[in-house]
Amino acid sequence: MPRQSNLARTTTSAPNDLEAFWMPFTPNRAFKKRPRMIARAKDMHYYTPEGRAILDATAGMWCTNAGHNRDPIVAAIKDQAEELDYAPPFQFAHPKSFHLASRIAELAPGDLDHVFFTNSGSEAVDTALKMALAYWNVSGQGSRTRLIGRERGYHGVGFGGISVGGIVGNRKMFGTLLAGVDHLPATYNREHQAFTKGEPEWGAHLADELERIVALHDASTVAAVIVEPMAGSTGVLPPPKGYLKRLRAICDKHGILLIFDEVITGFGRLGTAFAAERYGVIPDMITFAKGVTSGTVPMGGVITRKHIHDAFMKGPEHVVEFAHGYTYSAHPLAVAAGIATLDVYREEELFERAKKLEPVWAEAIHGLKGEPNVLDIRTLGLVGAVDLASKPDAVGKRAYEAMEKGFHEHDITLRITGETLALTPPLTISEAQIGEVADKLRAVIRSVA
Ligand SMILES: Cc1ncc(COP(=O)(O)O)c(C=O)c1O
């Protein structure tokens, strides 16, 4: 068939045809047979186009920590759109970007006091990895080029992120990835950790694997280690007690930079502004995204320690110090949304709220122990995960069905990865709604028995 002109295509396409949109990380054919459409949202709920309320147990995708469509955030975005639509972030700037950077730096521990803006978590990760390599270059140790990630780690979908990441399915189709990358072992072991509330006792020794990797390559070739303080996307794996401190100590011993990918743990998810604070560990860089604008406008970034930033600030002053950035770094709408979001977090003390609710949440979710096919339950901060047994012939199908039934029949959103159901509600959730999440989840689990 000859190609239609663009004009012909626009004038003939049906308005609600599902064909053209190739959906990300979604089984497209299954979705389009029975779509899960979300038309609007308010506070703890999504609403379908027909008006059915769905309890959002996942804060979208770990994003809307302040709850949905909060008036002060919506107003800030509207006002900003009227005042300044766009300003170039290269060579020019708008004043609020500096304000937001200062506010984020204030929340970060220690001397993590400079902020580089991106538009997503994936870009934040690739920015941090490039910053680490460039840091060693400007510091006269250009041989430090190796990057160390962790098995079962998720660091977004850029080439850097999938290279240091440890998810086979996200790596195997994309060639040889970055060279010179190695991986720590994952920290999860069901035999030693099943049904733990909070950080498991077993597993701190797994940090010592870094010594083995460093011994193999020599410290003079290693630039940075990147880990999620709590691995999220491969099924919620809380760090064993003492693990992150041990990792920090080994990095210090060998002069290796430590990067915490806090794209999901940042902005209150674990009851502190960043997980770094919860664990009393100061990494050299923190990546963030999602919760910074409560998911309203895309934004991410990297917070760095002072010595990293300062290492770049030399040479002729008219020359760019770090050849990196995005057209939409510090976009005015994202910046306005970010400032309004941080105001809501502060005024409503949402990080403290998450901390206070942690035991209530843990109790409710662990109450599902003993339900059919439940192999493990993990909780940390306002995060929960339930592992289900696979159906004999189809790994991942039971969880997929749980997510489908959750939406269509039990009015709740669930995130799935493999056979894990993950829960990460907005930090505004009430105690009654925590009970509602557990009740709905119980019904969902029974419905896929
Ligand atoms: C730890 C971590 N890093 C990076 C990313 C990627 O973020 P984005 O999807 O905004 O690119 C995610 C997304 O879930 C994440 O969980």
The ligand as an SDF file (V2000), in Angstrom:
LIG
                    3D

 16 16  0  0  0  0  0  0  0  0999 V2000
   16.6590    3.3830   41.1180 C   0  0  0  0  0  0  0  0  0  0  0  0
   16.1880    3.9060   39.7960 C   0  0  0  0  0  0  0  0  0  0  0  0
   17.0480    4.5470   39.0080 N   0  0  0  0  0  0  0  0  0  0  0  0
   16.6730    5.0580   37.8150 C   0  0  0  0  0  0  0  0  0  0  0  0
   15.3710    4.9280   37.3690 C   0  0  0  0  0  0  0  0  0  0  0  0
   14.9760    5.4680   36.0410 C   0  0  0  0  0  0  0  0  0  0  0  0
   14.1700    6.5740   36.1370 O   0  0  0  0  0  0  0  0  0  0  0  0
   13.3670    7.0930   34.8620 P   0  0  0  0  0  0  0  0  0  0  0  0
   12.3430    6.0650   34.5280 O   0  0  0  0  0  0  0  0  0  0  0  0
   12.8080    8.4100   35.3280 O   0  0  0  0  0  0  0  0  0  0  0  0
   14.3510    7.2760   33.7560 O   0  0  0  0  0  0  0  0  0  0  0  0
   14.4400    4.2780   38.1750 C   0  0  0  0  0  0  0  0  0  0  0  0
   13.0390    4.1430   37.7500 C   0  0  0  0  0  0  0  0  0  0  0  0
   12.2310    3.4990   38.3640 O   0  0  0  0  0  0  0  0  0  0  0  0
   14.8590    3.7290   39.4150 C   0  0  0  0  0  0  0  0  0  0  0  0
   14.0060    3.0510   40.1900 O   0  0  0  0  0  0  0  0  0  0  0  0
  1  2  1  0
  2  3  1  0
  2 15  2  0
  3  4  2  0
  4  5  1  0
  5  6  1  0
  5 12  2  0
  6  7  1  0
  7  8  1  0
  8  9  2  0
  8 10  1  0
  8 11  1  0
 12 13  1  0
 12 15  1  0
 13 14  2  0
 15 16  1  0
M  END
$$$$
